[in-house]
Amino acid sequence: MSDITDASVGHAFQLLAGTRVSQNARTIEDMVQDMLRPMLQSWLDDNLPGMVERLVRAEIERVARGR
């Protein structure tokens, strides 16, 4: 590896070491969780009511047939 490449890689790792993750002692998992939370909430808002309705309807039909 050339000296220029070695210095460039070293500098990149120094920048990475000084990022928000190390300053706030937050893990990558914490950051990913924070990013995914709104996506999951949106998916649940779009899909959960229909899923619950379908499952409740199926359960009502199952119980009604059991009489």
mmCIF file as gemmi writes it, N, C-alpha and C atoms, coordinates in Angstrom:
data_model
loop_
_atom_site.group_PDB
_atom_site.id
_atom_site.type_symbol
_atom_site.label_atom_id
_atom_site.label_alt_id
_atom_site.label_comp_id
_atom_site.label_asym_id
_atom_site.label_entity_id
_atom_site.label_seq_id
_atom_site.pdbx_PDB_ins_code
_atom_site.Cartn_x
_atom_site.Cartn_y
_atom_site.Cartn_z
_atom_site.occupancy
_atom_site.B_iso_or_equiv
_atom_site.pdbx_formal_charge
_atom_site.auth_seq_id
_atom_site.auth_asym_id
_atom_site.pdbx_PDB_model_num
ATOM 1 N N . MET Axp A 1 ? 0.845 -1.16 0 1 0 ? 1 A 1
ATOM 2 C CA . MET Axp A 1 ? 0 0 0 1 0 ? 1 A 1
ATOM 3 C C . MET Axp A 1 ? 0.905 1.242 0 1 0 ? 1 A 1
ATOM 4 N N . SER Axp A 2 ? 0.538 2.214 -0.798 1 0 ? 2 A 1
ATOM 5 C CA . SER Axp A 2 ? 1.349 3.43 -0.887 1 0 ? 2 A 1
ATOM 6 C C . SER Axp A 2 ? 1.184 4.273 0.369 1 0 ? 2 A 1
ATOM 7 N N . ASP Axp A 3 ? 2.112 5.18 0.577 1 0 ? 3 A 1
ATOM 8 C CA . ASP Axp A 3 ? 2.047 6.067 1.745 1 0 ? 3 A 1
ATOM 9 C C . ASP Axp A 3 ? 0.808 6.958 1.689 1 0 ? 3 A 1
ATOM 10 N N . ILE Axp A 4 ? 0.44 7.405 0.477 1 0 ? 4 A 1
ATOM 11 C CA . ILE Axp A 4 ? -0.732 8.266 0.325 1 0 ? 4 A 1
ATOM 12 C C . ILE Axp A 4 ? -2.001 7.502 0.697 1 0 ? 4 A 1
ATOM 13 N N . THR Axp A 5 ? -2.115 6.256 0.209 1 0 ? 5 A 1
ATOM 14 C CA . THR Axp A 5 ? -3.283 5.424 0.524 1 0 ? 5 A 1
ATOM 15 C C . THR Axp A 5 ? -3.338 5.137 2.012 1 0 ? 5 A 1
ATOM 16 N N . ASP Axp A 6 ? -2.189 4.814 2.593 1 0 ? 6 A 1
ATOM 17 C CA . ASP Axp A 6 ? -2.12 4.521 4.021 1 0 ? 6 A 1
ATOM 18 C C . ASP Axp A 6 ? -2.562 5.734 4.835 1 0 ? 6 A 1
ATOM 19 N N . ALA Axp A 7 ? -2.098 6.917 4.469 1 0 ? 7 A 1
ATOM 20 C CA . ALA Axp A 7 ? -2.478 8.134 5.178 1 0 ? 7 A 1
ATOM 21 C C . ALA Axp A 7 ? -3.965 8.428 5.008 1 0 ? 7 A 1
ATOM 22 N N . SER Axp A 8 ? -4.481 8.208 3.815 1 0 ? 8 A 1
ATOM 23 C CA . SER Axp A 8 ? -5.892 8.455 3.553 1 0 ? 8 A 1
ATOM 24 C C . SER Axp A 8 ? -6.775 7.533 4.381 1 0 ? 8 A 1
ATOM 25 N N . VAL Axp A 9 ? -6.407 6.262 4.432 1 0 ? 9 A 1
ATOM 26 C CA . VAL Axp A 9 ? -7.175 5.299 5.224 1 0 ? 9 A 1
ATOM 27 C C . VAL Axp A 9 ? -7.089 5.653 6.71 1 0 ? 9 A 1
ATOM 28 N N . GLY Axp A 10 ? -5.903 5.996 7.167 1 0 ? 10 A 1
ATOM 29 C CA . GLY Axp A 10 ? -5.742 6.382 8.572 1 0 ? 10 A 1
ATOM 30 C C . GLY Axp A 10 ? -6.584 7.59 8.929 1 0 ? 10 A 1
ATOM 31 N N . HIS Axp A 11 ? -6.605 8.576 8.033 1 0 ? 11 A 1
ATOM 32 C CA . HIS Axp A 11 ? -7.408 9.778 8.261 1 0 ? 11 A 1
ATOM 33 C C . HIS Axp A 11 ? -8.897 9.429 8.31 1 0 ? 11 A 1
ATOM 34 N N . ALA Axp A 12 ? -9.351 8.556 7.406 1 0 ? 12 A 1
ATOM 35 C CA . ALA Axp A 12 ? -10.76 8.158 7.384 1 0 ? 12 A 1
ATOM 36 C C . ALA Axp A 12 ? -11.149 7.481 8.694 1 0 ? 12 A 1
ATOM 37 N N . PHE Axp A 13 ? -10.276 6.631 9.213 1 0 ? 13 A 1
ATOM 38 C CA . PHE Axp A 13 ? -10.587 5.969 10.48 1 0 ? 13 A 1
ATOM 39 C C . PHE Axp A 13 ? -10.576 6.955 11.65 1 0 ? 13 A 1
ATOM 40 N N . GLN Axp A 14 ? -9.697 7.955 11.598 1 0 ? 14 A 1
ATOM 41 C CA . GLN Axp A 14 ? -9.705 8.977 12.643 1 0 ? 14 A 1
ATOM 42 C C . GLN Axp A 14 ? -11.007 9.768 12.625 1 0 ? 14 A 1
ATOM 43 N N . LEU Axp A 15 ? -11.488 10.098 11.428 1 0 ? 15 A 1
ATOM 44 C CA . LEU Axp A 15 ? -12.768 10.797 11.317 1 0 ? 15 A 1
ATOM 45 C C . LEU Axp A 15 ? -13.907 9.934 11.845 1 0 ? 15 A 1
ATOM 46 N N . LEU Axp A 16 ? -13.869 8.66 11.507 1 0 ? 16 A 1
ATOM 47 C CA . LEU Axp A 16 ? -14.904 7.743 11.977 1 0 ? 16 A 1
ATOM 48 C C . LEU Axp A 16 ? -14.889 7.639 13.499 1 0 ? 16 A 1
ATOM 49 N N . ALA Axp A 17 ? -13.709 7.611 14.08 1 0 ? 17 A 1
ATOM 50 C CA . ALA Axp A 17 ? -13.592 7.506 15.536 1 0 ? 17 A 1
ATOM 51 C C . ALA Axp A 17 ? -14.163 8.739 16.228 1 0 ? 17 A 1
ATOM 52 N N . GLY Axp A 18 ? -14.182 9.869 15.545 1 0 ? 18 A 1
ATOM 53 C CA . GLY Axp A 18 ? -14.685 11.093 16.152 1 0 ? 18 A 1
ATOM 54 C C . GLY Axp A 18 ? -16.134 11.385 15.825 1 0 ? 18 A 1
ATOM 55 N N . THR Axp A 19 ? -16.848 10.443 15.292 1 0 ? 19 A 1
ATOM 56 C CA . THR Axp A 19 ? -18.239 10.674 14.912 1 0 ? 19 A 1
ATOM 57 C C . THR Axp A 19 ? -19.147 10.706 16.125 1 0 ? 19 A 1
ATOM 58 N N . ARG Axp A 20 ? -20.402 10.969 15.836 1 0 ? 20 A 1
ATOM 59 C CA . ARG Axp A 20 ? -21.441 11.076 16.85 1 0 ? 20 A 1
ATOM 60 C C . ARG Axp A 20 ? -21.568 9.813 17.691 1 0 ? 20 A 1
ATOM 61 N N . VAL Axp A 21 ? -21.323 8.667 17.088 1 0 ? 21 A 1
ATOM 62 C CA . VAL Axp A 21 ? -21.468 7.404 17.823 1 0 ? 21 A 1
ATOM 63 C C . VAL Axp A 21 ? -20.542 7.386 19.022 1 0 ? 21 A 1
ATOM 64 N N . SER Axp A 22 ? -19.272 7.741 18.83 1 0 ? 22 A 1
ATOM 65 C CA . SER Axp A 22 ? -18.339 7.673 19.95 1 0 ? 22 A 1
ATOM 66 C C . SER Axp A 22 ? -18.538 8.827 20.923 1 0 ? 22 A 1
ATOM 67 N N . GLN Axp A 23 ? -18.97 9.996 20.442 1 0 ? 23 A 1
ATOM 68 C CA . GLN Axp A 23 ? -19.154 11.135 21.325 1 0 ? 23 A 1
ATOM 69 C C . GLN Axp A 23 ? -20.353 10.955 22.232 1 0 ? 23 A 1
ATOM 70 N N . ASN Axp A 24 ? -21.419 10.37 21.739 1 0 ? 24 A 1
ATOM 71 C CA . ASN Axp A 24 ? -22.633 10.2 22.541 1 0 ? 24 A 1
ATOM 72 C C . ASN Axp A 24 ? -22.731 8.821 23.166 1 0 ? 24 A 1
ATOM 73 N N . ALA Axp A 25 ? -21.777 7.979 22.922 1 0 ? 25 A 1
ATOM 74 C CA . ALA Axp A 25 ? -21.759 6.613 23.446 1 0 ? 25 A 1
ATOM 75 C C . ALA Axp A 25 ? -23.022 5.85 23.053 1 0 ? 25 A 1
ATOM 76 N N . ARG Axp A 26 ? -23.605 6.197 21.902 1 0 ? 26 A 1
ATOM 77 C CA . ARG Axp A 26 ? -24.755 5.463 21.385 1 0 ? 26 A 1
ATOM 78 C C . ARG Axp A 26 ? -24.243 4.361 20.477 1 0 ? 26 A 1
ATOM 79 N N . THR Axp A 27 ? -24.911 3.251 20.509 1 0 ? 27 A 1
ATOM 80 C CA . THR Axp A 27 ? -24.503 2.152 19.644 1 0 ? 27 A 1
ATOM 81 C C . THR Axp A 27 ? -25.155 2.303 18.278 1 0 ? 27 A 1
ATOM 82 N N . ILE Axp A 28 ? -24.612 1.596 17.327 1 0 ? 28 A 1
ATOM 83 C CA . ILE Axp A 28 ? -25.203 1.563 15.99 1 0 ? 28 A 1
ATOM 84 C C . ILE Axp A 28 ? -26.629 1.035 16.089 1 0 ? 28 A 1
ATOM 85 N N . GLU Axp A 29 ? -26.836 0.044 16.953 1 0 ? 29 A 1
ATOM 86 C CA . GLU Axp A 29 ? -28.167 -0.524 17.131 1 0 ? 29 A 1
ATOM 87 C C . GLU Axp A 29 ? -29.164 0.527 17.591 1 0 ? 29 A 1
ATOM 88 N N . ASP Axp A 30 ? -28.738 1.409 18.485 1 0 ? 30 A 1
ATOM 89 C CA . ASP Axp A 30 ? -29.617 2.487 18.951 1 0 ? 30 A 1
ATOM 90 C C . ASP Axp A 30 ? -29.994 3.412 17.805 1 0 ? 30 A 1
ATOM 91 N N . MET Axp A 31 ? -29.011 3.758 16.984 1 0 ? 31 A 1
ATOM 92 C CA . MET Axp A 31 ? -29.278 4.658 15.871 1 0 ? 31 A 1
ATOM 93 C C . MET Axp A 31 ? -30.201 4.008 14.842 1 0 ? 31 A 1
ATOM 94 N N . VAL Axp A 32 ? -29.976 2.731 14.548 1 0 ? 32 A 1
ATOM 95 C CA . VAL Axp A 32 ? -30.833 2.017 13.599 1 0 ? 32 A 1
ATOM 96 C C . VAL Axp A 32 ? -32.249 1.915 14.149 1 0 ? 32 A 1
ATOM 97 N N . GLN Axp A 33 ? -32.369 1.636 15.42 1 0 ? 33 A 1
ATOM 98 C CA . GLN Axp A 33 ? -33.693 1.554 16.045 1 0 ? 33 A 1
ATOM 99 C C . GLN Axp A 33 ? -34.435 2.886 15.914 1 0 ? 33 A 1
ATOM 100 N N . ASP Axp A 34 ? -33.738 3.976 16.155 1 0 ? 34 A 1
ATOM 101 C CA . ASP Axp A 34 ? -34.36 5.297 16.029 1 0 ? 34 A 1
ATOM 102 C C . ASP Axp A 34 ? -34.793 5.584 14.594 1 0 ? 34 A 1
ATOM 103 N N . MET Axp A 35 ? -34.014 5.106 13.63 1 0 ? 35 A 1
ATOM 104 C CA . MET Axp A 35 ? -34.363 5.339 12.225 1 0 ? 35 A 1
ATOM 105 C C . MET Axp A 35 ? -35.519 4.449 11.783 1 0 ? 35 A 1
ATOM 106 N N . LEU Axp A 36 ? -35.585 3.236 12.318 1 0 ? 36 A 1
ATOM 107 C CA . LEU Axp A 36 ? -36.618 2.295 11.888 1 0 ? 36 A 1
ATOM 108 C C . LEU Axp A 36 ? -37.968 2.528 12.566 1 0 ? 36 A 1
ATOM 109 N N . ARG Axp A 37 ? -37.955 3.149 13.743 1 0 ? 37 A 1
ATOM 110 C CA . ARG Axp A 37 ? -39.199 3.344 14.495 1 0 ? 37 A 1
ATOM 111 C C . ARG Axp A 37 ? -40.284 4.035 13.668 1 0 ? 37 A 1
ATOM 112 N N . PRO Axp A 38 ? -40.006 5.155 12.983 1 0 ? 38 A 1
ATOM 113 C CA . PRO Axp A 38 ? -41.072 5.786 12.191 1 0 ? 38 A 1
ATOM 114 C C . PRO Axp A 38 ? -41.528 4.921 11.015 1 0 ? 38 A 1
ATOM 115 N N . MET Axp A 39 ? -40.604 4.161 10.436 1 0 ? 39 A 1
ATOM 116 C CA . MET Axp A 39 ? -40.976 3.278 9.33 1 0 ? 39 A 1
ATOM 117 C C . MET Axp A 39 ? -41.9 2.175 9.82 1 0 ? 39 A 1
ATOM 118 N N . LEU Axp A 40 ? -41.588 1.601 10.967 1 0 ? 40 A 1
ATOM 119 C CA . LEU Axp A 40 ? -42.425 0.546 11.538 1 0 ? 40 A 1
ATOM 120 C C . LEU Axp A 40 ? -43.795 1.098 11.919 1 0 ? 40 A 1
ATOM 121 N N . GLN Axp A 41 ? -43.821 2.292 12.501 1 0 ? 41 A 1
ATOM 122 C CA . GLN Axp A 41 ? -45.09 2.905 12.878 1 0 ? 41 A 1
ATOM 123 C C . GLN Axp A 41 ? -45.964 3.132 11.655 1 0 ? 41 A 1
ATOM 124 N N . SER Axp A 42 ? -45.373 3.597 10.586 1 0 ? 42 A 1
ATOM 125 C CA . SER Axp A 42 ? -46.118 3.825 9.346 1 0 ? 42 A 1
ATOM 126 C C . SER Axp A 42 ? -46.667 2.515 8.796 1 0 ? 42 A 1
ATOM 127 N N . TRP Axp A 43 ? -45.841 1.464 8.811 1 0 ? 43 A 1
ATOM 128 C CA . TRP Axp A 43 ? -46.288 0.161 8.305 1 0 ? 43 A 1
ATOM 129 C C . TRP Axp A 43 ? -47.444 -0.361 9.157 1 0 ? 43 A 1
ATOM 130 N N . LEU Axp A 44 ? -47.312 -0.245 10.472 1 0 ? 44 A 1
ATOM 131 C CA . LEU Axp A 44 ? -48.38 -0.714 11.362 1 0 ? 44 A 1
ATOM 132 C C . LEU Axp A 44 ? -49.663 0.076 11.137 1 0 ? 44 A 1
ATOM 133 N N . ASP Axp A 45 ? -49.546 1.398 10.989 1 0 ? 45 A 1
ATOM 134 C CA . ASP Axp A 45 ? -50.733 2.219 10.741 1 0 ? 45 A 1
ATOM 135 C C . ASP Axp A 45 ? -51.431 1.806 9.454 1 0 ? 45 A 1
ATOM 136 N N . ASP Axp A 46 ? -50.648 1.45 8.433 1 0 ? 46 A 1
ATOM 137 C CA . ASP Axp A 46 ? -51.218 1.067 7.137 1 0 ? 46 A 1
ATOM 138 C C . ASP Axp A 46 ? -51.783 -0.355 7.122 1 0 ? 46 A 1
ATOM 139 N N . ASN Axp A 47 ? -51.189 -1.263 7.871 1 0 ? 47 A 1
ATOM 140 C CA . ASN Axp A 47 ? -51.512 -2.684 7.737 1 0 ? 47 A 1
ATOM 141 C C . ASN Axp A 47 ? -52.214 -3.332 8.918 1 0 ? 47 A 1
ATOM 142 N N . LEU Axp A 48 ? -51.99 -2.836 10.115 1 0 ? 48 A 1
ATOM 143 C CA . LEU Axp A 48 ? -52.531 -3.502 11.299 1 0 ? 48 A 1
ATOM 144 C C . LEU Axp A 48 ? -54.059 -3.528 11.345 1 0 ? 48 A 1
ATOM 145 N N . PRO Axp A 49 ? -54.75 -2.431 11.037 1 0 ? 49 A 1
ATOM 146 C CA . PRO Axp A 49 ? -56.223 -2.497 11.113 1 0 ? 49 A 1
ATOM 147 C C . PRO Axp A 49 ? -56.81 -3.592 10.216 1 0 ? 49 A 1
ATOM 148 N N . GLY Axp A 50 ? -56.325 -3.709 9 1 0 ? 50 A 1
ATOM 149 C CA . GLY Axp A 50 ? -56.818 -4.75 8.099 1 0 ? 50 A 1
ATOM 150 C C . GLY Axp A 50 ? -56.498 -6.149 8.586 1 0 ? 50 A 1
ATOM 151 N N . MET Axp A 51 ? -55.293 -6.317 9.151 1 0 ? 51 A 1
ATOM 152 C CA . MET Axp A 51 ? -54.914 -7.629 9.677 1 0 ? 51 A 1
ATOM 153 C C . MET Axp A 51 ? -55.806 -8.019 10.847 1 0 ? 51 A 1
ATOM 154 N N . VAL Axp A 52 ? -56.032 -7.084 11.773 1 0 ? 52 A 1
ATOM 155 C CA . VAL Axp A 52 ? -56.873 -7.368 12.943 1 0 ? 52 A 1
ATOM 156 C C . VAL Axp A 52 ? -58.293 -7.68 12.499 1 0 ? 52 A 1
ATOM 157 N N . GLU Axp A 53 ? -58.82 -6.89 11.579 1 0 ? 53 A 1
ATOM 158 C CA . GLU Axp A 53 ? -60.182 -7.13 11.099 1 0 ? 53 A 1
ATOM 159 C C . GLU Axp A 53 ? -60.301 -8.517 10.468 1 0 ? 53 A 1
ATOM 160 N N . ARG Axp A 54 ? -59.344 -8.88 9.64 1 0 ? 54 A 1
ATOM 161 C CA . ARG Axp A 54 ? -59.371 -10.184 8.984 1 0 ? 54 A 1
ATOM 162 C C . ARG Axp A 54 ? -59.295 -11.319 10.003 1 0 ? 54 A 1
ATOM 163 N N . LEU Axp A 55 ? -58.422 -11.186 10.992 1 0 ? 55 A 1
ATOM 164 C CA . LEU Axp A 55 ? -58.276 -12.243 12 1 0 ? 55 A 1
ATOM 165 C C . LEU Axp A 55 ? -59.503 -12.338 12.905 1 0 ? 55 A 1
ATOM 166 N N . VAL Axp A 56 ? -60.065 -11.204 13.279 1 0 ? 56 A 1
ATOM 167 C CA . VAL Axp A 56 ? -61.269 -11.22 14.118 1 0 ? 56 A 1
ATOM 168 C C . VAL Axp A 56 ? -62.425 -11.85 13.349 1 0 ? 56 A 1
ATOM 169 N N . ARG Axp A 57 ? -62.573 -11.48 12.088 1 0 ? 57 A 1
ATOM 170 C CA . ARG Axp A 57 ? -63.64 -12.055 11.259 1 0 ? 57 A 1
ATOM 171 C C . ARG Axp A 57 ? -63.474 -13.58 11.152 1 0 ? 57 A 1
ATOM 172 N N . ALA Axp A 58 ? -62.249 -14.041 10.943 1 0 ? 58 A 1
ATOM 173 C CA . ALA Axp A 58 ? -61.994 -15.484 10.843 1 0 ? 58 A 1
ATOM 174 C C . ALA Axp A 58 ? -62.32 -16.186 12.167 1 0 ? 58 A 1
ATOM 175 N N . GLU Axp A 59 ? -61.968 -15.55 13.279 1 0 ? 59 A 1
ATOM 176 C CA . GLU Axp A 59 ? -62.246 -16.155 14.589 1 0 ? 59 A 1
ATOM 177 C C . GLU Axp A 59 ? -63.747 -16.196 14.855 1 0 ? 59 A 1
ATOM 178 N N . ILE Axp A 60 ? -64.466 -15.144 14.49 1 0 ? 60 A 1
ATOM 179 C CA . ILE Axp A 60 ? -65.927 -15.137 14.66 1 0 ? 60 A 1
ATOM 180 C C . ILE Axp A 60 ? -66.567 -16.243 13.836 1 0 ? 60 A 1
ATOM 181 N N . GLU Axp A 61 ? -66.11 -16.402 12.611 1 0 ? 61 A 1
ATOM 182 C CA . GLU Axp A 61 ? -66.646 -17.482 11.765 1 0 ? 61 A 1
ATOM 183 C C . GLU Axp A 61 ? -66.329 -18.847 12.35 1 0 ? 61 A 1
ATOM 184 N N . ARG Axp A 62 ? -65.128 -19.015 12.897 1 0 ? 62 A 1
ATOM 185 C CA . ARG Axp A 62 ? -64.742 -20.296 13.497 1 0 ? 62 A 1
ATOM 186 C C . ARG Axp A 62 ? -65.615 -20.607 14.703 1 0 ? 62 A 1
ATOM 187 N N . VAL Axp A 63 ? -65.849 -19.609 15.554 1 0 ? 63 A 1
ATOM 188 C CA . VAL Axp A 63 ? -66.657 -19.809 16.765 1 0 ? 63 A 1
ATOM 189 C C . VAL Axp A 63 ? -68.118 -20.062 16.369 1 0 ? 63 A 1
ATOM 190 N N . ALA Axp A 64 ? -68.627 -19.34 15.372 1 0 ? 64 A 1
ATOM 191 C CA . ALA Axp A 64 ? -70.004 -19.493 14.945 1 0 ? 64 A 1
ATOM 192 C C . ALA Axp A 64 ? -70.252 -20.877 14.367 1 0 ? 64 A 1
ATOM 193 N N . ARG Axp A 65 ? -69.281 -21.445 13.665 1 0 ? 65 A 1
ATOM 194 C CA . ARG Axp A 65 ? -69.431 -22.79 13.12 1 0 ? 65 A 1
ATOM 195 C C . ARG Axp A 65 ? -69.362 -23.86 14.205 1 0 ? 65 A 1
ATOM 196 N N . GLY Axp A 66 ? -68.753 -23.533 15.331 1 0 ? 66 A 1
ATOM 197 C CA . GLY Axp A 66 ? -68.58 -24.495 16.407 1 0 ? 66 A 1
ATOM 198 C C . GLY Axp A 66 ? -69.833 -24.739 17.221 1 0 ? 66 A 1
ATOM 199 N N . ARG Axp A 67 ? -70.895 -23.983 16.994 1 0 ? 67 A 1
ATOM 200 C CA . ARG Axp A 67 ? -72.129 -24.137 17.786 1 0 ? 67 A 1
ATOM 201 C C . ARG Axp A 67 ? -72.843 -25.387 17.492 1 0 ? 67 A 1
